[in-house]
Amino acid sequence: MEFESYKQFWDHQAATPESALAAVDGSTSEQVVQITGQFTAQQVAIALALNKEDRLLELGCGVGRIGRELAPHCQHWTGVDISEKMILHARERLGPFENVDFHQLSRSSLDVLEDNCLTKAYSVAVLCHMDKEDLYLYLQELHRAVRPGGLIYVETWNLAHPIGWKRWEYEVKNWHGSEQKQRKDVARNQFCTPDEFELYVRHAGFTPLACYTGSPWVQVVAGHTLDDTEVALQHQRLSEQAAEIAYSPLFGQLFEQTVDVIYGAIHPREVIDFLDQHAGEKEIPVFRPFIETMWKKQPERWGEFPG
Ligand SMILES: C[S@@+](CC[C@H](N)C(=O)[O-])C[C@H]1O[C@@H](n2cnc3c(N)ncnc32)[C@H](O)[C@@H]1O
């Protein structure tokens, strides 16, 4: 099926609650989405030094995987997304919170938000799914909506990392096998080098404060109109807290194995053996339920799950 717009593609992905969960972290399980959501929310909260006064935006909120965890820790949380169906699922999942609101976006614009209405904003696993012109337009819009003194956290695929490159090669292989006349998927994965991603952030008006590049993702924390003293303080804070914000080498290895399982290069048993060898590391409770659920849901592919 060919999709003509981001909205059409993501509404299709979010057609059912289960398919929407699958589209945000690949797991099709509420329990797993809560586990991965807590992990990512912790990274974002530290990157942004989130506090109770913050008016926070998530660009591309999906089902509220991260927002559900962060809403209790800020004054107000806004979720925006191109897909109205994603927003329906997010409303359902964030129902108990009174300090949240949602907006459906039209392409690459945050015109639903007033200038300077936010203190902080973040976007995870979203900017990698659009044309780079749209990525840059959104960064410009974030600069308009976040007030001076504010912070953003954004990430995309890291083409310069060996596992990021490998992920890109899977993309190339898929494309190579497709019909020559077929349009490229409108929401396909797009990759940046760290320099390129930082350049977009800088040209949108932000000052990059930290750029973590040691994983398949480029993660940038940037500030809006900070003075030199504040920039220096943020540099220091973000370098001291790097281990809590940046994806670890073990996270990268587990991600690589997960992708290898999905693309049929290895059996999930190999990942489970690897998880057993690293029991006790903080990444294990994120990947174990993910891999086990994936295996259990596809016995026709990998045989019955042994547990
Ligand atoms: C992989 S999901 C990630 C969701 C969420 N950020 C998370 O990490 O759980 C990507 C989300 O970005 C949204 N999205 C994709 N393209 C978009 C665009 N051009 N504008 C706004 N949202 C978009 C999708 O609808 C989807 O909800």
The ligand as a Gaussian input file, in Angstrom:
#p B3LYP/6-31G(d) Opt

LIG

0 1
 C        7.594000       5.934000      16.113000
 S        6.289000       6.953000      16.713000
 C        6.999000       7.656000      18.182000
 C        5.974000       8.151000      19.143000
 C        6.523000       8.728000      20.455000
 N        7.350000       9.888000      20.238000
 C        7.274000       7.676000      21.227000
 O        8.517000       7.713000      21.243000
 O        6.631000       6.783000      21.774000
 C        6.305000       8.327000      15.586000
 C        5.175000       9.305000      15.854000
 O        5.445000      10.505000      15.124000
 C        4.259000      10.943000      14.487000
 N        4.654000      11.642000      13.273000
 C        5.199000      11.095000      12.164000
 N        5.409000      12.030000      11.220000
 C        4.980000      13.192000      11.749000
 C        4.918000      14.520000      11.258000
 N        5.337000      14.828000      10.027000
 N        4.431000      15.475000      12.068000
 C        4.014000      15.167000      13.330000
 N        4.019000      13.935000      13.830000
 C        4.502000      12.953000      13.063000
 C        3.492000       9.650000      14.209000
 O        2.117000       9.867000      13.994000
 C        3.810000       8.821000      15.434000
 O        2.870000       9.047000      16.443000

